[in-house]
Amino acid sequence: MGIGWRLAMDSALYGPEGFFVRPAGGPADHFRTSVLASPLFAGALARVVERVDAALGRPERFDLVDVGAGRGELLTLLCLMLPGDLAGRVRPVAVEVAGRPDGLDARIRWRRDVPESVTGLLIATEWLDNVPLDILETGPDGRLRKVLVDRHTGVETLGGLADPAEIFWTSRWWPTAGRAEAGASRDGAWTGRVEVGAARDAAWAGAVERVRRGAALGIDYGHLRAERPPMGTLTGFRAGRQVAPVPDGSCDVTAHVAMDSAALATGVPYRIVRQRAALRGLGVSGARPPLALAGNDPAAYLRALSSAGESAELTSGTGLGAHWWLWHPIGIDLDLG
């Protein structure tokens, strides 16, 4: 007997034996993120922290909150990179369901929920893609139905009709589903699969609401309304390889984020840009060093070449650079550029 994908994901990722709560290993053993790809990413975010701090008038306390903090890798790097005065005023907070890792910097507070009040910067890198969501598919009667999944095998079946709230979200944010409901293809294989982002909208709006002054920044795989994938994006990752999304706790189960829907749900101003553009605006260009440097200073050339390679990975239009940055300034006038 199958269950809805939202319940299946919640159990597989965050249940007692869930993928993100097991003490052994961690997400870094299974998939590559911008944080893990290069310290240049953390360096760019450190510059964002400095700009938010300046826009706030350099408050005595600056809250730096990382939602979906993994094993605290990003906050650890930021604590090392921030300049002395700011580093002394920053209060780093990791929000994560897994237990606190051994050896983590003592300055980093560890908790399961977002603090009630944040003055500073709230960051969520590749968090929303793991917020559980339900999936709908067009049935043979042309109506949207819930997709059910067997938690042990990943085999899907169609269940009951989508509820009114799911249909409302779909009609507003997933226009390809409406076209799919018009009829079946000639070979009888129906198209039209919807990853209902309402739960992610609520999660992001709830996090952003905690920011009293400062900014919130969400960074994730995603898509916009005009480019929704008609068959969805649900997939799994294990040991660095893409695998079938079987929700048994053995792999990451993830789906891309409807970024524009999440943005609008907050009710505050926003800007959405690709990571490629955001990082270039923050000085991560990916440009190769001049060849003349190799002759004058070979060691410097090799260091610059390595940095250029890492920058290129972070800004690749077909890889990490295709991530979306969702930026919300709150009570300050500050853009990413």
Sequence and secondary structure as in RCSB ss.txt:
>XXXX:A:sequence
MGIGWRLAMDSALYGPEGFFVRPAGGPADHFRTSVLASPLFAGALARVVERVDAALGRPERFDLVDVGAGRGELL
TLLCLMLPGDLAGRVRPVAVEVAGRPDGLDARIRWRRDVPESVTGLLIATEWLDNVPLDILETGPDGRLRKVLVD
RHTGVETLGGLADPAEIFWTSRWWPTAGRAEAGASRDGAWTGRVEVGAARDAAWAGAVERVRRGAALGIDYGHLR
AERPPMGTLTGFRAGRQVAPVPDGSCDVTAHVAMDSAALATGVPYRIVRQRAALRGLGVSGARPPLALAGNDPAA
YLRALSSAGESAELTSGTGLGAHWWLWHPIGIDLDLG
>XXXX:A:secstr
  EEHHHHHHHHHHSTT TTT SSS GGGT   HHHH HHHHHHHHHHHHHHHHHTT  S EEEEEES TTTHHH
HHHHHHS HHHHHHEEEEEE SS   TT  TTSEEESS  S EEEEEEEES GGGS   EEEE TTSSEEEEEE 
TTT  EEEEEE  HHHHHHHHHH HHHHHHTT   TTS    EEE THHHHHHHHHHHHTEEEEEEEEEESEE G
GG  TT   EEEETTEEE    SSSSEEE  EEHHHHHHHT S  EEEEHHHHHHHTT       THHHHH HHH
HHHHHHHHHHHHHHH TTTGGG EEEEEEESS     
